[in-house]
Amino acid sequence: MHLTGNHIGRSSGFRKRMLIVAMTLPVPLAIASPAAALTHHPQGSYASFADCPLSNNAVELCTVANTTSGEITVGDRRVPIAKTLRLQGGLVENAQESEFEFVAAEDGNTMSKTAMTVPGGLLGIEAPRWWPTILRELFNKTVISGKMTGVTETTELAEPASAIKLNTTNLITREGVAMKLPVKIKLSNAFLGSECYIGSSSSPIVLNLMTGTTSPPGPNKPISGRLGTLELLEGVISIGGNSLVDNAFSTPGANGCGGLFAPLVDQLVDSIVDVPSAAGHNTATLNGKLEVAAPEAIRASE
């Protein structure tokens, strides 16, 4: 069964119906034994839900969101998403807030720590885009990607999983915030060390992602996300080809860069990246696929 955003309409009851459909699929129930509580091997269409916290009886739904493309721009640094970012865990409904709260993945890896290459590296030197592809690739490989100038960026969860909020009504109707995601950005190379971050647990970058149209302060202009196609197949509800966007968030400065020399190196990173960066100067576009399934169905597939 395939549905697009236009077919779904603006019904505020769709979130409840989605929950009911997922929870009443015609599958036999299977209860995980305590010994197997932390090791799950779902099969078939449920295989991607192996890290759902099935041992937590409060979990109402399991979810996996894979971001496969897009970009994150902080200050004047744009980082394309060239590898899959994975967000996974359980969902518990907060009826008062009309949203779901995340429950951490069974193994604790709620958000994958996937390193992306920062174009231009630490110094921001990047081959002109109008150069031939072969020349740009050679330049980037030989000039930029050295141990001292090449930098990777890893977007990490900055707060407990429960701080992640998913509003499926807003996701479907394309109005309001669909997902609240608090993150921090790790910058890594031989010079910056292993604890260089933009944002922190106490001062996170809070992404209020939506499939609708943003209303950012200037100089950013409104941008629009995309719902994609909703599908129910073999007990898994998925929304593929979606795009979640936010360009109205602010970004704090760097911290922990350069180890013992952090007081000096943090300032250097701030000046290079142009952070702290006020709302209206940053953008996140996350494109990919969201999957949801019932815990009972996942257990039964093992």
N, C-alpha and C positions, 0 to 999 in steps of 0.2 A: 504494500500500500504506500503510495507516494502522495504527499501533500506539500504545497507551497504556502508561503505566508498569505497570499491572496485567498487561497481556499479556506484557510483556517479562520480568517476574519478576526474580530476584535472581542471575542467572547472571553470574559474574565474567568469563566468556569473551565476553560480548557486545561489549566494547570491541574485541577482536581481530576478531570477526566483522564489526563495522561497518567497520573498516579494510580488511579483505579484500574486502568487498562494494564499497567505494568504489574500491579499487585495481584491481579486476578487471572493471570495467564493460566491456561489449562495444563499445569505440570504437577507431578507428584511432589510432595514436600519431602525434604531431606534435612535433617538436623546434623550439623557438624559436631563431631565428638570433641571433647576438650583437648585430646592429644593431637587432633588435626586442625585445631582452631587457627593456628598461624601458618598453615600450609594448605593452600587450595589449588586445585588443578581443574578448573572449569573447562569444558570441552565445547567444540563447535563454535557457534556464534557468540558464546559467552567467554571464550578464551581470554579476551582482553581485560576481563574483570578479575583477574587472579589476585590483585592486591586490594580488592574491596574488603573493608573490615567486617567480614561476615560473623566474626565472633562477638560483635557488638549488637545485641538484640534491639537496640533503639534505632538502628539504621533501617530506613524505609525504602531507599533506593540506592543503587550503586551507579557510579558515573565515571566515565573516562572522556577527557577532552584532549584531542591532539591538535596542536597548532603546527601547521606544516609550511606556512609562508606568512609574509607580512613584514613589518619592520617596527623598530622602536627607536624614536628620536628623542634624545635628552640633550638640552642645550643645543649645541651645534654639531653633535655627533649622531649620525644615522647608522644604525646597525641592522642590516637585513636579516630576517629569520631564514636561515638556509638549512637548518636541521630541525627535527621534530621536537617540540616542547610538549611534555606530557603532564597533564593535571588529572589526578585520580583520587578516588576515595568514596566515602558514603555520603548520603544526604538524609538530613532529619528536618522535617517541616516545622517552621516557626509560624504558626497560624496567625498570631498577632501581627507579625510583620509581613505576612503574605509572601514568604520567601523560604528557601531551604538553606540550612547551615551545613557546611562541610564537616565531615568526620575524617580524621587523618587516615591515609592508606594503611593497610595492615602492617607493612614493613617500614612505615614511617616516611617513605619517599612520595609524599603527596604531590610535590612538584619536581619534575626532573631538573637536575643541574646540568644543563646542556650549554656548553661553551660555544659562542659564536665569534668569528673573527671580526674585529673592528676595522672597517675600511680606513686606510691611512695610518693605522697604528697609533702609537702614543703621540707622535708629532703631527698627525693629521695630514700627512703627505699622501696624496692619492693621484693615480694616473688620471689625466683628463678623460672624461667619458666619450669624447669625440675621437679619441685614438682608436686605431684598429684593435679588435679584441685580443689578438695574439700579442700585440705590443703591451697592452694594459696588463694582461696576465703575467707577462715576463717581468714588467716593472714591479708589480705588486709582490711577486714571489721573491725577487732578488733584492729589492730596495727596502720594502716595507716590513717583510716578515722576519726580520732578524730578532734575536733574543731580547735586545734592549728596546727596539722600537715597535715590534709586533705586539699587539694586545688582543686578548680574548675577553669577551663580555658574557657573563652568565647571570641570567635573571633568576633570582631565588625568592622563595616565600619568606616574607619578613616577620610574620606573626603566626601564631598557631592556626592550624587548619580551620578551626571554628570561626576565624575572622573572615573567611571566604563566604560570600553570600551569593546565592543564585536565585533570581526571580524569573521563573519560567513564563509568567504572564507577560512581563515586560519583554522577555526574549522573543516571544511569539508575536505580540502585537506591535513590536518595534517602538515602544514608548517607554521612556525612563531607563534606569540602570538595570541591565540584565545580569551583570556579574560585578561584584566588588572584589578586587584582588590586591592585597597589600604586598608589595615586593621591594626588594633591594637589588642593586646591580653590582656585581663583583667584577672588578677589572684586574686582570692577571698578566704579568710577565716577570722576567727576572729582576727588573728594577723595582716594580711596584710591590712585589711580594705576594703573599697569599691571603692577606686580610684587608685589601683595598676595596672599599665599597662606596657607592653613591646611594645614600639612604641607609637605614638601619632598622633594627627591631623597634627602637624607641621613636624613630622618625622615618617611617616607611614612605615609599612612593605609592600612593593609593590610586589604583586604576579603577575608574567607574565606567566599565565597558558596556557598550550598547550596540544593538543591531539597527537602531534608528539613526536619527541625525543629531549631531552634537550642537551645543551652543557655547563655544569657547570664547573667552576674552581675546582681544586682538593681541598680536597680529594674526593669530591663527584664524582660519575661516571654517565654517561648518563643514563637516565631512559626514558621510553616511556609511553605516554598516550594512549587513545583508543577513537575512534569516537563513537562506538556503532552502534545502528540500528536506522535509520531514518524512521519515519512512519507518514503518513497523515491519520488521522482518525476523521471523523465527524467535520472537520474544524479546527482541532488542529494539528499543526506540532510538533512532539516530537522526541527527540533523546535520547533513553534509553540505559542504560548500558555503558554510556560514562565515561571516566576518564581524568580529567585535572590535569596536573602535572607541578611542577616547583621546581628545586633544585639548582637554581643559584641566589637566592635572599639573601640579607644581613638583619641582624636584629639589631636594636638599643638596648640600655640598658633600664633598668626599671626606672619608675618614679612614684611618688605619693604613694609609698608603706609605710604603717605604719603611715599614718597621719602626725602628728607633727614631728615624728621621721624619716620622709622620707629620709633626707640626709644620715642617717646611714643604714636604712633598704633597701633602693635602692641598696646600695653597697652589702649588704648581698644577696639580690635576684640575683644580677648580678653574684656573685661568685657561687651561687648554680646552677643557670640555665646555666651559662657560656655564658652570653651576656655582651656587644655587641658581635655579632657573624658575621664574615665575610662571603661573598658569598662563597658557596662551603661547608658550614657546616650546612645548613638548608634545609628542604624538605617539600613540601606540595603535597598531593595526595587527590584529591576530586573526588569521584565516585558517580554517580547518574543519574539524568534525567533532560533534558532541554525541556521546552514546549514553543511554540510560537503560537499566534493567532491574528487575526485582531480585532481591537476595534469594528468595525461595527458588526461583528458576535457576539461578547460578549454582546453588548448592545441588540441585537435582541433576545438573549436567555433569557433575564430577564422577 
